[in-house]
Amino acid sequence: MQPVLELGAPDDFSLWPVAACAPPGFMALSGTLTPAEVGTALMLIARCNDIDPDPAAGDDRPPRPADPLGSFLHGLLTFEDLFAAGGLRVVDRSTGATLLPGCCGGLESRRDVYAVLDGTGWAFFGHDPDPVVERSDDVVRWIVDVERSDSPVIESSTAEARRLLAGVERDLLGFLALTSGWVRLHLPDRYAGPVLDALVRVLAAPAGGLTGQTS
């Protein structure tokens, strides 16, 4: 199980160094990324939130600043609910079945899995494909595409699912540790701290996520 971001073409992005990527596909986040890959991940997350303020829709965020860097980071720094296109990639090594995030799935939505493990909810990770996670007694079912009658299904115990999620959270903590140094090298001081705070908000584990009891 890995936390992944959906890749998007960097086009002529030049605000900071990024790695070459070939969408479609996904980028796994961890503490082993190169500096250019960290830059790519930050670009992808910032781009997900790069939306103009819309006062007519009740959006009371301030207008974009004039400078290109501040303009690109504006959504990341001003949205209350941030979005990171991607989610969880789950692979069953015995069968080769792979669950991938669907369109409009977000990495922050992985927190819904904890409700599944507690027996109080279910998790939906986008559409086309339509991955779903559900629990029955002590079995967690990771359905690759719930819209398919013949969809592959990956099964795990709740204890195993918690162990795998703990690994995901460690990967994200490793990524955030890398990013902490990266932003101070590549962004002006006025942006470095706020950008890191925004990344923590969108990627941090839910309260108790790393120490939840198996059940």
BAMAR-624807 format. One record per atom (N, C-alpha, C): residue in one letter; x, y, z. Coordinates in steps of 0.02 Angstrom, whole numbers, plus 50000, padded with zeros to 5 digits. Layout:
BEGIN
AXYZ/...
***
This chain:
BEGIN
M500424994150000/M500005000050000/M500445006250000/Q500305010749953/Q500705016849947/Q500255022949939/P500465028649966/P500115034949951/P500365037549884/V499905039149838/V500115041249772/V499755047649751/L500095051549710/L499805057449678/L499695055949604/E499155058449576/E499035057749505/E499495062349467/L499855059649417/L500315063649379/L499955068149329/G500245074049320/G500015078649268/G500625081449234/A500565083149171/A501145085549134/A501395092149163/P502055092849173/P502325099149199/P502295104749149/D502165103349085/D502145108549033/D502785112549035/D502725119149038/D503315123449040/D503415126249111/F503265122249161/F503315124449230/F504045126349245/S504135132349274/S504815134749286/S504885138349352/L504395137649397/L504435141249461/L504925138049508/W505055131549500/W505575128049538/W505735121649501/P506285118249518/P506485112149482/P505985106449492/V505805103049438/V505365097249441/V505665091649400/A505455085549415/A505705079649378/A505255078449317/A505545075549267/A505155073649208/A504665068249228/C504045068749205/C503535063749219/C503135062449157/A502855056449153/A502495054449093/A501795052249112/P501325057049119/P500635055149134/P500335051449074/P499805047349083/P499475046249148/P499875041449192/G499715041649255/G500065037349302/G500055040449371/F500445037549415/F500445039849485/F501165040249511/M501255044749558/M501895045749591/M501825043849664/A502215039049687/A502185037049757/A502585041949800/L502305043949856/L502635048549902/L502985044649957/S503585046749974/S503965043550027/S504545048050046/G504935045750093/G505525049550113/G506135048050071/T506045044650014/T506615042849972/T506615046649906/L506165051549897/L506135055249834/L506745059649825/T506925060849763/T507455065549747/T507185072649755/P507625077749761/P507375084649765/P506925086549708/A507085084449646/A506665086149589/A505985082749595/E505955076649622/E505315073349632/E504905076649686/V505225079149738/V504865083049789/V504565089149756/G504945092449713/G504685098249677/G504095096549634/T504115090649601/T503555088449560/T502935087249603/A503025083949660/A502455082649705/A502145089049729/L502555093949747/L502275100249770/L501915103849713/M502195103549653/M501855106549595/M501175103349585/L501135096649589/L500505093149577/L499975095149629/I500175095449693/I499695097149745/I499475104449738/A499955108949725/A499765116049717/A499315116949657/R499445113349603/R499035114049543/R498325111749555/C498235106549597/C497555104249613/C497125109849644/N497455114449678/N497095119649714/N497165126549682/D497435126649622/D497565132949586/D496925135249552/I496465137849592/I495795139949569/I495685147149589/D495445151149543/D495315158249557/D494775158949611/P494865163849656/P494315165449703/P493685167349665/D493105165149689/D492465166549655/D491985169649705/P492015176349713/P491575179649762/P490835178249749/A490645177449686/A489935176249669/A489685169749699/A490145165049712/A489965158649741/A490085158449816/G490185164249846/G490305164549918/G491025163349938/D491475163349888/D492185162249902/D492485168949925/D492635169449989/D492885175750016/D493645175950023/R493985171449987/R494715171749988/R494965178149955/P495545180549975/P495815186749944/P495995185449872/P496055190749832/P496255189849762/P496965187349756/R497125184649698/R497805182149686/R498305187949691/P498895186549718/P499425191549714/P499695192049643/A500055197349629/A500275198649560/A500865194249540/D501305192549587/D501905188849567/D501735181749549/P502075178849498/P501905172249473/P501935166749526/L502425166849570/L502485161649622/L501905162249671/G501775168249695/G501215169149742/G500555167449710/S500485168949645/S499855167349610/S499745159849607/F500285156049590/F500215148849584/F500075145549652/L500375148249704/L500295145249771/L499655147749807/H499305152449777/H498765155849812/H498225151049837/G498005146349795/G497485141649816/G497735137249872/L498345134749866/L498635130449918/L498655133949985/L498775140549984/L498855144350046/L498215147450072/T497675147250032/T497065150650054/T496455146150060/F496455140450026/F495885135950033/F495885132750102/E495295132150132/E495235128750196/E495275121150187/D494905118650137/D494905111450122/D495315110250060/L495905107450069/L496375106350014/L496265099549982/F496475098949920/F496375092849880/F497045090749850/A497195084249853/A497795081549822/A497585075549780/A497515076549715/A497275071249670/A497705065049676/G497385059449691/G497735053249701/G497375049049754/G497755045649795/G497455041449846/G497925035749866/L497635029849874/L498025024049893/L498095019249834/R498695016649826/R498815011149779/R498925004849820/V498484999849809/V498504993649848/V498624987949799/V499134983949812/V499324978449767/V499304971849805/D498954967049777/D498954960249804/D499494956449766/R500064955249799/R500624952149765/R500484944849745/S500004941649777/S499864934649761/S499444933949698/T499034939049682/T498604938549623/T498764943749570/G499124949049589/G499264954449543/G498714959649541/A498174958649577/A497624963549578/A497884970149607/T497694975649575/T497924982249597/T497334987049601/L497254990049659/L496754995249669/L497095001949660/L496815006149615/L497085012849601/L496545018049613/P496735024149630/P496235029349638/P495875030749573/G495235032449577/G494865034549518/G494905042049509/C494595044449456/C494575051549442/C494245055349499/C494515060949517/C494255065249571/C494375062349640/G494745056649645/G494935054149710/G495505058349738/G495515059149804/G496025063249836/G496405059349889/L497045060849896/L497445057349946/L497195058750016/E496915064650027/E496635066250093/E496055061750111/S495725058750061/S495145054450074/S495335047650103/R495985046150104/R496195039850135/R495985039550208/R495875045350239/R495665045550309/R494995042050319/D494595041550266/D493955038150271/D494045030650286/V494625027950268/V494745020850280/V494745019250355/Y494945024050395/Y494955022850467/Y494245021850494/A493755025350465/A493055024150484/A492835017150464/V493085014850405/V492925007950384/V493205003050435/L493825003950456/L494134999250502/L493794999350570/D493515005150589/D493145005650652/D492425003150646/G492235001150585/G491554998550574/G491025003950573/T491225010150558/T490745015650560/T490655019250493/G490915016350439/G490845019650374/G491125015550318/W491175018650259/W491465015450201/W491855020750163/A492265018750117/A492695023450082/A492635022550006/F492565028049972/F492495028349899/F493065032649873/F493445030149823/F494045033649801/F494005035849729/G493465039149710/G493405041849643/G493005037449596/H493035039049533/H492625035349483/H493035034149420/D492795029049383/D493085027349318/D493835026049322/P494065020949358/P493685015849395/P493385018549460/D492965014349492/D492615016249553/D492855011749611/P493435013349640/P493685009149694/P493315010549760/V493175005349796/V492795005849859/V493125001249910/V493105003449973/V493354999350028/V492784998350077/E492664992050097/E492134990550144/E492374985150192/R492004984550248/R492194979650299/R491604975050314/S491774968650322/S491284963750345/S491614959650400/D491364960550461/D491684957350519/D492424959350522/D492884954550518/D493594956250522/D493924956450454/V493534956350401/V493804956350333/V493694963250301/V494234966050276/V494194972250237/V494254970550164/R493774972950124/R493754971350052/R493914977650013/W494454977349975/W494664982849931/W494434981149861/I493884984149840/I493574982549775/I493864987149722/V494184984249672/V494534988149621/V494064992649582/D493474990149563/D492984994149526/D492294991449542/V491944994849587/V491304992349611/V490774992249557/E490884995849501/E490414995849446/E490474989649401/R490994985649412/R491084979549373/R490864973449413/S490454969349382/S490224963249417/S490794958349427/D491314958749384/D491884954149390/D492504957649418/S492394963049456/S492954966849482/S493404962649526/P494064963249518/P494514960149567/P494394963149637/V494494959049688/V494404961149757/V495024958949796/I495314963649833/I495874962049877/I495604961749948/E495744956349983/E495494955650051/E496064955650101/S495934958750158/S496424958850212/S496044958850278/S496374956950331/S496074957750397/S496114965050417/T495724967050466/T495764973950490/T496454975350520/A496744970350553/A497414971350582/A497924972550527/E497884968750472/E498354969650417/E498244976450384/A497614978450375/A497464984950345/A497754990550387/R497694990050453/R497984995150497/R498744995250490/R499044989450485/R499774989150477/R499994992550412/L499624991150359/L499784994150295/L499675001750296/L499145003950327/L499015011150331/L499545014650373/A499785011250425/A500335014150465/A500945015250421/G501065010650374/G501615011550327/G501505017450282/V500885018450260/V500715024250219/V500855030750257/E500645030950320/E500755037050360/E501495038250370/R501895032950379/R502615033950386/R502915036550321/D502675034050263/D502905036650199/D502755044150193/L502155046050214/L501975053150209/L502365057450258/L502505054850317/L502925058550364/L503635059350335/G503885054150302/G504535054650270/G504535059850214/F503995059950175/F503945064950122/F503915072050152/L503525073050205/L503485079650235/L504155081750265/A504535077050291/A505205078650317/A505655081150260/L505635077850202/L506005080150145/L505785087150123/T505125088050122/T504845094350099/T505035100150145/S505105098750209/S505295103950257/S505955107150237/G506445103050217/G507075105850195/G507025108750125/W506625105550082/W506575107750013/W506285114850008/V505755116350044/V505435122850037/V505895128450059/R506325127050108/R506775132350132/R507345133650084/L507475128850039/L507985129849987/L507705133149925/H507075131749909/H506805133649844/H506265139049847/L506005140649906/L505485145749911/L505705151449956/P505475157549942/P505625163149986/P505335161850056/D505635164950107/D505435163850176/D504685165150186/R504405170150152/R503705171850163/R503225166350141/Y503475161750098/Y503065156250074/Y503245149450105/A503865148650126/A504095142050148/A503675139250205/G503595143050259/G503215140650316/G502485139350299/P502135144050267/P501435142850249/P501335136950202/V501795135950155/V501725130150109/V501795123750148/L502275123250193/L502365117250233/L501755115950277/D501485121350307/D500875120550348/D500305117850306/A500235120250244/A499695117950200/A499785110550183/L500395108450169/L500525101450153/L500375096950213/V500545099250272/V500385095350332/V499625094550339/R499255099850325/R498525099450331/R498225094450283/V498465094250222/V498165089750172/V498415082550178/L499015081650206/L499315074950206/L499345071650274/A499245075350328/A499335072550394/A498835066950408/A499045062250450/A498605056750471/A498055059550516/P497465056250518/P496955058250566/P497195056950637/A496895060350684/A497075059350755/A497025051950773/G497575049250799/G497565042250817/G497675037450759/G497805040250700/G497875035950641/G498455031150645/L499005033150678/L499585028850683/L499565024250744/T499095025650788/T499085021750850/T498415018450862/G497985018350810/G497315015350817/G497355008050837/Q496885005850876/Q496874998950899/Q496624994350844/T496934988550837/T496664983650790/T496034980650820/S495584978750776/S494954976050800/S494664971150749/
***
